[in-house]
Amino acid sequence: MLKKSQIGERKDVERAKLKVSQPDTVQGPEQPLRVDIPREYHKRLLKMKGNAEDTKVTVKLLVIEALEDLFKKYEEGNGFYPMED
């Protein structure tokens, strides 16, 4: 027999379904990016993730933010490596 707390909608189950059914970003299809980075960078990313106020922040989202900043920097012509237009 079910207890009263087991009857009806389970909010935790609904949140879990939503989490696994949605990508981390809504920018379109994703493609893997295989990059080896210094171990220290990886440790720092994990520390940033752990220190984030929003528990939904992932290392992936931090890297995407960094890439967006990098793209902007190069679009403004401020990148370290010279680029052709």
HELIX and SHEET records of a PDB file:
HELIX    1   1 LYS A    4  GLN A    6  5                                   3    
HELIX    2   2 LYS A   11  SER A   21  1                                  11    
HELIX    3   3 ARG A   39  ASN A   51  1                                  13    
HELIX    4   4 VAL A   59  GLU A   75  1                                  17    
END                                                                             
